[in-house]
Amino acid sequence: MAKTLQEKIKDIKYSVVAIGFNPNPNQITIIGSGFIFDDDGKIITAAHVYNGLTDEQKKSLKANVMIKEIKKEVEMYSWIPITLFENKKDDKNDIAVFRLNKTELDKIDGFKINKLELDENSDRIEIGQDIYFVGFPYAAQLINDGFGLTLVVNKGIISNIKRDGTETNYPRNWFIVDAISNPGNSGCPLIDVETNKVIGVMTISFRTQSHIQPNLDIREPMHIAGAKPINLVKKLLNN
C-alpha cells in the first residue's frame, strides 16, 4: 500500500539539518538548512549560506542533526561540526556540499545516518507536480519565542520551470514553486510528493516591500519561491 504524505515526511525528517555557527562559545546563530544525502554524512545546502560568513565563522560551522525521537513529536538534536567538502561549491547555481565530522558522529551512542534519495533525473519534472519542502525557517526567532528548534513543512506545486539562457544547451536552472518560503529555508530539500525523492534545493524566496508598514524595512513573503534542480547538484558532485 502506498505511503501517506504523513508517513513520507516521517521518513525524511531525520535527514534535514539546521546549519549555524558559533559567534561565541556559548551561542549559536542559525543561518540556513541542508540535508544529508549519503552514508558518509555529506550535506547539500545553498552556497550563499556559507558565502556570507567570515573566516572565523566558517571555522565554527555546524549542522544540527536529529539524533532520536523520545516519543511522538519530542525530538533530540545534536550540533555536529561540518566542513566544505573538497571545495564542492557552485556560486552561480547557489549550491554547496559539506561533510559532517565523523569523529563527533561516532560519539553519539546508537546514532545512524539517515540520508535522502536524490531523484534520478530532474529533467523529468513537469509543471503542476505536487512538491513539499522541509527546513528551519526563522529558526532563531522561534527559539527566542519559546518554540525551540522547529522543523517546518511547506507543500505546493511546481508552478514554472526556467532554463539558463546563457548556455548553449539551455539546462534547467530554476524550479519556481507555488509556496511561501521564509529566511532559514535556504538549502532545504525540495521533494517530489509521489516518489519522496529530492528534486531540488530551495535557494530563494521572493518578497516585497510591506504595504502595511511602508516606512519600515519589512519584507512580506510572496507566494513564490525558487529551487535549483537536483541535476545541477549532480553535475557539481561529478566534477
C-alpha positions as CSV (number, residue, x, y, z in Angstrom):
1,M,0.0,0.0,0.0
2,A,1.3,3.5,-0.9
3,K,2.5,5.6,1.9
4,T,0.6,8.7,3.0
5,L,2.3,12.1,3.0
6,Q,2.4,12.0,6.8
7,E,4.4,8.7,6.6
8,K,6.7,10.2,3.9
9,I,7.5,13.2,6.0
10,K,8.4,10.9,8.9
11,D,10.8,9.0,6.6
12,I,12.8,12.1,5.6
13,K,12.8,14.4,8.6
14,Y,15.8,12.8,10.3
15,S,17.9,13.8,7.2
16,V,17.1,17.5,7.3
17,V,19.6,19.7,9.3
18,A,19.8,23.3,10.5
19,I,23.1,25.0,9.8
20,G,24.7,27.5,12.1
21,F,27.9,28.9,13.6
22,N,29.2,30.0,17.0
23,P,29.6,33.8,17.3
24,N,30.9,32.9,20.8
25,P,31.4,29.6,22.7
26,N,28.1,29.9,24.4
27,Q,25.9,30.9,21.5
28,I,24.9,29.6,18.1
29,T,23.4,31.6,15.1
30,I,21.3,29.5,12.7
31,I,21.7,30.7,9.1
32,G,20.0,28.0,6.9
33,S,19.0,24.4,6.3
34,G,20.5,21.4,4.5
35,F,20.1,17.7,4.1
36,I,22.2,14.5,4.3
37,F,22.3,12.6,1.1
38,D,24.9,9.8,1.5
39,D,26.2,7.3,4.1
40,D,29.4,9.4,4.5
41,G,27.5,12.2,6.1
42,K,27.7,14.7,3.3
43,I,25.2,17.6,3.2
44,I,23.8,19.7,0.4
45,T,22.8,23.3,1.1
46,A,22.8,26.7,-0.6
47,A,26.2,28.3,-1.3
48,H,25.0,31.7,0.0
49,V,24.5,30.3,3.4
50,Y,28.3,29.8,3.5
51,N,29.5,32.8,1.4
52,G,28.2,35.4,3.8
53,L,30.4,34.2,6.7
54,T,33.7,35.4,7.9
55,D,36.7,33.1,8.0
56,E,36.3,32.7,11.8
57,Q,32.6,31.9,11.4
58,K,33.3,29.3,8.8
59,K,35.7,27.6,11.2
60,S,32.8,27.1,13.7
61,L,30.2,25.9,11.2
62,K,27.9,23.2,12.5
63,A,24.8,21.2,11.5
64,N,22.1,20.4,13.9
65,V,21.3,16.7,13.4
66,M,18.2,15.0,14.7
67,I,19.6,12.0,16.6
68,K,16.5,10.4,18.1
69,E,12.8,10.8,18.9
70,I,12.0,10.2,22.6
71,K,8.3,10.0,21.9
72,K,5.9,11.3,19.2
73,E,6.9,15.0,18.4
74,V,9.7,15.0,21.1
75,E,12.9,15.2,19.1
76,M,16.5,15.3,20.3
77,Y,19.2,17.2,18.2
78,S,23.0,17.5,18.4
79,W,25.3,20.1,16.9
80,I,28.0,18.4,14.7
81,P,30.9,20.3,13.1
82,I,30.8,20.5,9.3
83,T,33.4,21.5,6.7
84,L,33.2,22.3,3.0
85,F,33.7,19.0,1.1
86,E,36.6,19.1,-1.5
87,N,35.7,22.7,-2.5
88,K,32.4,21.5,-3.9
89,K,30.7,24.9,-4.2
90,D,28.9,26.4,-7.3
91,D,28.2,30.1,-6.7
92,K,26.5,30.6,-10.0
93,N,23.8,28.0,-9.1
94,D,24.0,28.6,-5.3
95,I,24.7,25.1,-4.2
96,A,27.4,23.7,-1.9
97,V,28.4,20.4,-0.3
98,F,29.6,19.9,3.2
99,R,30.5,16.8,5.3
100,L,29.7,16.0,8.9
101,N,32.6,15.4,11.3
102,K,32.6,11.6,11.5
103,T,34.6,11.5,14.8
104,E,31.9,13.6,16.5
105,L,29.1,11.4,15.0
106,D,30.7,8.3,16.3
107,K,30.5,9.7,19.9
108,I,26.7,9.6,19.7
109,D,25.5,6.3,21.0
110,G,23.3,4.4,18.6
111,F,23.2,7.1,16.0
112,K,22.7,6.0,12.4
113,I,23.0,8.4,9.4
114,N,19.7,8.9,7.6
115,K,20.0,10.0,4.0
116,L,17.6,11.3,1.4
117,E,17.5,9.8,-2.0
118,L,18.2,12.1,-5.0
119,D,15.9,11.9,-8.0
120,E,17.4,10.1,-10.9
121,N,16.8,12.9,-13.4
122,S,15.1,16.3,-12.5
123,D,14.6,16.9,-16.2
124,R,11.6,14.6,-15.9
125,I,9.8,17.0,-13.6
126,E,6.8,18.8,-15.0
127,I,4.8,21.9,-14.2
128,G,1.9,21.0,-11.9
129,Q,3.6,18.2,-9.9
130,D,3.0,18.2,-6.2
131,I,6.0,19.0,-4.0
132,Y,6.9,19.8,-0.4
133,F,10.0,21.1,1.3
134,V,11.2,20.8,4.8
135,G,13.6,23.2,6.6
136,F,14.2,25.5,9.6
137,P,12.7,28.9,8.7
138,Y,13.1,31.7,11.2
139,A,14.8,29.2,13.5
140,A,16.4,31.8,15.8
141,Q,13.1,33.8,16.2
142,L,11.2,30.6,17.0
143,I,13.7,29.6,19.6
144,N,13.6,33.0,21.2
145,D,9.8,32.9,21.2
146,G,9.9,29.6,23.2
147,F,9.1,27.1,20.5
148,G,12.6,25.5,20.4
149,L,14.2,24.3,17.2
150,T,11.3,23.8,14.8
151,L,11.3,21.8,11.6
152,V,8.6,23.2,9.2
153,V,6.9,21.5,6.3
154,N,5.5,23.5,3.3
155,K,3.5,22.0,0.4
156,G,2.8,23.3,-3.1
157,I,3.3,22.6,-6.8
158,I,5.9,23.2,-9.5
159,S,4.4,26.4,-11.0
160,N,7.1,27.1,-13.6
161,I,10.4,25.8,-14.9
162,K,13.1,28.2,-16.1
163,R,16.1,27.4,-18.3
164,D,19.5,29.1,-18.4
165,G,19.6,31.4,-21.4
166,T,23.3,31.9,-21.2
167,E,24.4,28.4,-22.0
168,T,24.1,26.8,-25.4
169,N,22.3,23.6,-24.2
170,Y,19.8,25.6,-22.0
171,P,19.9,23.5,-18.9
172,R,17.1,23.8,-16.4
173,N,18.3,26.2,-13.7
174,W,15.1,27.0,-11.7
175,F,12.0,25.3,-10.4
176,I,9.5,28.0,-9.4
177,V,7.4,26.8,-6.6
178,D,3.8,27.9,-5.6
179,A,4.6,28.2,-1.9
180,I,5.9,30.7,0.7
181,S,9.5,30.1,1.7
182,N,11.0,32.1,4.6
183,P,14.5,33.0,5.6
184,G,16.2,29.9,7.0
185,N,14.8,27.6,4.4
186,S,17.8,28.2,2.1
187,G,19.4,24.9,1.4
188,C,16.5,22.6,2.4
189,P,15.3,19.8,0.1
190,L,12.5,20.2,-2.5
191,I,10.8,16.8,-2.6
192,D,8.5,15.2,-5.1
193,V,5.4,14.1,-3.2
194,E,4.9,10.9,-5.4
195,T,8.4,9.5,-5.2
196,N,9.6,11.2,-1.9
197,K,13.0,11.9,-3.7
198,V,14.8,15.2,-3.7
199,I,14.3,17.0,-7.0
200,G,15.8,20.4,-6.0
201,V,17.4,22.6,-3.4
202,M,15.5,25.6,-2.1
203,T,17.6,28.8,-2.5
204,I,15.4,31.8,-2.9
205,S,12.2,33.3,-1.6
206,F,10.5,36.3,-3.3
207,R,9.5,39.1,-1.0
208,T,8.0,42.6,-1.5
209,Q,8.0,45.9,0.5
210,S,5.4,45.9,3.2
211,H,2.2,47.7,2.3
212,I,1.1,47.7,6.0
213,Q,4.3,49.3,7.3
214,P,5.8,51.0,4.2
215,N,8.1,53.2,6.3
216,L,9.8,50.2,7.8
217,D,12.3,47.8,6.1
218,I,9.9,44.9,6.4
219,R,9.5,42.4,3.5
220,E,6.3,40.5,3.1
221,P,6.5,37.0,1.6
222,M,5.1,36.4,-1.9
223,H,3.6,33.0,-2.7
224,I,6.6,32.3,-5.0
225,A,9.9,30.6,-4.2
226,G,12.7,29.1,-6.2
227,A,14.8,25.9,-6.1
228,K,17.8,24.7,-8.1
229,P,17.1,21.4,-9.9
230,I,19.0,18.4,-8.4
231,N,20.7,17.7,-11.8
232,L,22.8,20.8,-11.1
233,V,23.9,19.3,-7.8
234,K,24.8,16.0,-9.5
235,K,26.9,18.0,-12.0
236,L,28.8,19.6,-9.1
237,L,29.3,16.3,-7.4
238,N,30.7,14.7,-10.6
239,N,33.1,17.5,-11.4
